[in-house]
Amino acid sequence: MGLFSTVVQPEPHTTGILPSQEIRRLIASGRIRSSPPPTEDQIQPASIDLRLGKTAYRVQASFLPGRSSPINRKIQQLKLSEVNLRKPALLERGAVYIVPLLESLALPADTGGKSNPKSTTGRLDIFTRLITDGGHEFEQVEAGYSGDLYVEIVPRTFPIVVRMGTSLNQLRFIRGNPLSTDGTLRQLAAKEKLVYEDGSGEPADAVIDRGLRISIDLQGGGHSRVVAYKARRNAPPVDLGRVGAYDPAEYWDLVSSPTSKRVVLNPSDFYLLAS
């Protein structure tokens, strides 16, 4: 039987973040809809990758639609230009774009969602956030939401090339009222070690306060003294469909381990550092 069989099992009543098998159930029951249909490689262990639609709208500024103003109406009010994503298209650095996604939702009354950028998106300093019609908060999908999904995109360091079907963000589904993230982490930390010291490999105490706190490594590892990468100004565009095709030296300057045990970060530059 295929991945998206029309045979639908009864929806379970567990609470918490839904795993991949429950996401497949939402697809099979029509709770997650798209054309073309979702593919298997979009489904992660506890999230689904969302795909860009056929048009990007460059707008004057970011916005939240509010209860009384549909997103399409806001786009028409703030639109500067349209970008055809049926073929590879350039999104300029510093410009604000709104893109309708291929996926839409018709969620059960007890199920909502939370979106976040994919890791590659963050490493390239592409600012993204999900918007829903009637939403009063970015990245949140209210329980029982039925409607289209949109993503705001601002390339902040590099110009980027995207196309219809590119995935920049992902969506997790939450049923009921599970523990907060910190509560879940504390339960997990009570059962097993979450943090280990770099180098010695010895277990360390987990510091949990609005997430799991980590520190920056300014010593480097092995024979390498590189502790950070600083994005180069005026680098060429990055085509997100060409994975592994670029020379990092075109885009990044190396930052070596400092003798002073500190690195001064320029507020106008973008850095990648290891924990």
Legacy VTK file of the C-alpha trace (Angstrom):
# vtk DataFile Version 3.0
C-alpha trace
ASCII
DATASET POLYDATA
POINTS 275 float
0.000 0.000 0.000
1.413 3.437 -0.915
2.577 6.101 1.492
-0.517 8.248 1.020
-3.148 5.524 0.933
-6.758 6.632 1.228
-7.311 4.021 3.957
-7.450 6.181 7.079
-7.113 4.798 10.601
-8.910 6.488 13.518
-6.969 9.452 14.893
-5.278 8.627 18.236
-5.635 10.786 21.351
-2.046 11.060 22.557
-0.646 14.499 23.424
2.670 16.096 22.579
4.685 16.608 19.391
3.446 14.225 16.709
5.951 11.746 15.243
6.361 10.908 11.562
3.722 8.167 11.514
1.126 10.647 12.808
2.190 13.186 10.170
1.593 10.535 7.520
-1.833 9.975 9.060
-2.606 13.705 8.742
-1.617 13.567 5.067
-3.696 10.458 4.388
-6.762 11.985 6.053
-6.471 15.260 4.119
-5.469 17.313 7.163
-2.263 18.259 5.317
-2.935 19.087 1.670
-0.757 20.128 -1.233
-0.418 19.980 -4.993
1.795 18.220 -5.921
1.285 15.834 -2.968
3.871 15.698 -0.153
6.840 13.430 -0.762
8.461 10.956 1.592
11.668 12.984 1.885
9.698 15.925 3.333
8.763 13.892 6.402
11.266 14.046 9.264
11.058 12.109 12.578
8.834 14.804 14.154
8.215 17.460 11.464
7.385 18.052 7.822
9.404 20.252 5.472
7.302 22.986 3.860
7.822 23.878 0.196
7.767 27.221 -1.595
4.950 27.786 -4.071
5.078 29.241 -7.567
5.349 32.976 -6.760
7.331 35.148 -4.355
5.993 38.632 -3.622
8.509 41.318 -2.737
6.831 43.608 -0.210
7.652 46.893 1.485
7.879 45.478 5.015
7.061 42.572 7.308
3.526 42.274 8.650
1.133 40.179 10.670
-2.306 39.962 9.056
-4.401 40.114 12.232
-7.927 38.796 12.544
-9.583 41.055 9.993
-7.088 41.297 7.117
-6.318 38.211 4.970
-2.698 37.765 3.935
-3.516 38.003 0.213
-5.034 41.437 0.789
-1.954 42.586 2.724
0.304 41.317 -0.062
-1.602 43.351 -2.650
-1.386 46.459 -0.454
2.385 46.145 0.167
3.559 44.432 -3.031
6.520 45.919 -4.896
7.012 43.141 -7.453
6.386 39.465 -8.209
9.054 36.787 -8.713
8.268 33.667 -10.765
9.540 30.601 -8.867
8.632 28.083 -11.582
12.268 28.511 -12.605
15.344 29.384 -10.467
14.961 32.937 -9.201
17.194 35.360 -7.308
16.054 36.765 -3.962
18.066 39.871 -3.136
19.868 40.419 0.142
17.952 42.636 2.550
14.662 42.458 0.613
11.452 41.133 2.197
9.480 38.435 0.351
6.215 36.647 1.134
5.731 33.255 -0.513
2.523 31.150 -0.421
3.543 27.567 0.361
2.443 24.452 -1.499
1.065 22.972 1.726
-2.208 23.972 3.402
-3.907 22.644 6.539
-7.270 21.552 7.908
-6.235 20.513 11.411
-8.335 18.784 14.089
-9.564 21.031 16.889
-7.010 19.646 19.357
-3.961 19.954 17.077
-1.837 23.007 16.338
1.700 23.564 15.154
4.966 25.431 15.519
7.364 26.241 12.692
11.095 26.867 12.661
13.758 27.399 9.981
15.677 24.395 8.683
19.281 24.182 9.846
20.677 25.067 6.403
18.516 28.195 6.402
20.033 29.327 9.691
23.606 28.610 8.597
23.125 30.883 5.583
21.512 33.658 7.675
18.214 33.469 5.786
15.540 34.951 8.031
12.276 33.024 7.657
9.036 32.813 9.609
5.671 31.205 9.009
2.481 33.271 8.712
-1.126 32.054 8.846
-4.351 33.869 7.996
-5.773 35.454 11.131
-2.618 34.667 13.053
-1.451 37.030 15.787
1.987 35.430 16.236
4.695 34.397 13.776
5.665 30.706 13.562
2.509 29.533 15.380
-0.380 27.557 13.903
-3.442 27.672 16.133
-5.191 24.441 17.053
-7.868 23.623 14.490
-6.399 25.989 11.872
-7.812 25.574 8.372
-6.247 27.524 5.552
-3.165 28.361 3.547
0.395 28.794 4.812
2.871 31.539 3.920
6.522 32.165 4.685
8.324 35.464 5.024
11.884 35.370 3.649
14.672 37.914 4.150
18.147 36.893 2.875
20.339 38.850 5.307
23.916 37.936 4.331
23.951 36.229 0.914
21.651 36.650 -2.093
19.971 33.288 -2.680
18.506 31.381 -5.622
15.330 29.391 -4.921
12.604 27.724 -6.930
9.148 26.213 -6.421
9.561 23.231 -4.105
12.543 24.618 -2.161
12.207 23.945 1.593
13.363 26.669 3.988
11.284 25.875 7.068
9.578 22.950 8.751
6.459 22.443 10.830
5.930 20.387 13.978
2.425 19.416 15.061
1.346 19.526 18.696
-1.708 17.765 20.077
-3.225 18.814 23.393
-1.266 20.646 26.098
2.031 18.837 26.648
4.758 19.943 29.049
6.738 23.047 28.167
10.048 22.552 26.381
11.935 23.136 29.644
9.708 20.657 31.474
10.343 18.004 28.837
14.098 18.659 28.936
14.197 18.383 32.744
12.382 15.056 32.601
14.865 13.812 30.016
17.862 15.138 31.989
16.658 13.197 35.031
16.868 9.966 33.021
20.105 10.449 31.068
23.017 12.824 30.530
22.412 15.485 27.887
25.698 17.401 27.986
29.342 16.294 27.864
32.535 18.339 28.175
34.428 18.780 24.917
37.829 17.127 25.035
37.439 15.079 28.235
34.072 13.648 27.270
33.018 13.812 30.925
29.303 14.340 31.690
28.368 17.880 32.683
25.334 19.361 34.401
22.623 20.494 31.997
21.641 24.157 32.385
17.984 24.406 31.348
16.439 27.870 31.105
14.180 28.527 28.108
16.026 25.688 26.367
19.275 23.816 26.888
22.129 26.273 27.403
25.417 25.636 25.578
28.726 27.520 25.472
31.082 28.585 22.687
34.377 26.782 21.976
37.246 29.267 21.485
40.059 26.698 21.651
39.501 24.678 18.491
39.888 20.935 18.153
42.616 18.600 16.933
45.191 20.284 14.678
42.818 23.067 13.653
42.851 26.446 15.370
39.733 27.588 13.505
36.980 28.493 15.969
34.607 30.490 13.763
33.659 31.390 10.205
32.856 34.982 9.283
30.676 35.589 6.231
32.378 37.530 3.464
30.773 40.723 2.269
29.544 40.911 -1.340
29.776 37.144 -1.883
28.039 35.679 -4.969
24.501 34.264 -4.723
23.934 30.830 -3.194
21.709 28.494 -5.218
19.970 26.324 -2.615
19.429 23.626 -5.232
23.185 23.100 -5.721
24.137 21.218 -2.566
27.890 20.791 -2.093
28.746 22.773 -5.236
30.499 25.762 -3.650
33.991 26.570 -2.395
33.611 27.760 1.240
36.506 30.186 0.730
34.281 32.232 -1.589
31.850 32.864 1.243
33.701 32.596 4.561
36.797 34.014 6.259
38.390 31.853 8.964
38.684 33.058 12.565
41.506 31.370 14.514
41.646 30.577 18.220
42.614 33.824 20.015
45.385 33.942 22.612
43.200 36.292 24.665
40.468 33.597 24.842
37.924 36.035 23.452
36.571 36.983 20.028
35.041 40.381 19.297
32.028 40.039 16.996
31.186 42.907 14.657
27.419 43.586 14.970
27.095 44.030 11.193
28.722 40.674 10.325
27.442 37.099 10.400
29.411 34.335 12.138
29.226 30.582 12.613
30.751 29.270 15.872
30.910 25.784 17.374
29.804 24.811 20.861
LINES 1 276
275 0 1 2 3 4 5 6 7 8 9 10 11 12 13 14 15 16 17 18 19 20 21 22 23 24 25 26 27 28 29 30 31 32 33 34 35 36 37 38 39 40 41 42 43 44 45 46 47 48 49 50 51 52 53 54 55 56 57 58 59 60 61 62 63 64 65 66 67 68 69 70 71 72 73 74 75 76 77 78 79 80 81 82 83 84 85 86 87 88 89 90 91 92 93 94 95 96 97 98 99 100 101 102 103 104 105 106 107 108 109 110 111 112 113 114 115 116 117 118 119 120 121 122 123 124 125 126 127 128 129 130 131 132 133 134 135 136 137 138 139 140 141 142 143 144 145 146 147 148 149 150 151 152 153 154 155 156 157 158 159 160 161 162 163 164 165 166 167 168 169 170 171 172 173 174 175 176 177 178 179 180 181 182 183 184 185 186 187 188 189 190 191 192 193 194 195 196 197 198 199 200 201 202 203 204 205 206 207 208 209 210 211 212 213 214 215 216 217 218 219 220 221 222 223 224 225 226 227 228 229 230 231 232 233 234 235 236 237 238 239 240 241 242 243 244 245 246 247 248 249 250 251 252 253 254 255 256 257 258 259 260 261 262 263 264 265 266 267 268 269 270 271 272 273 274
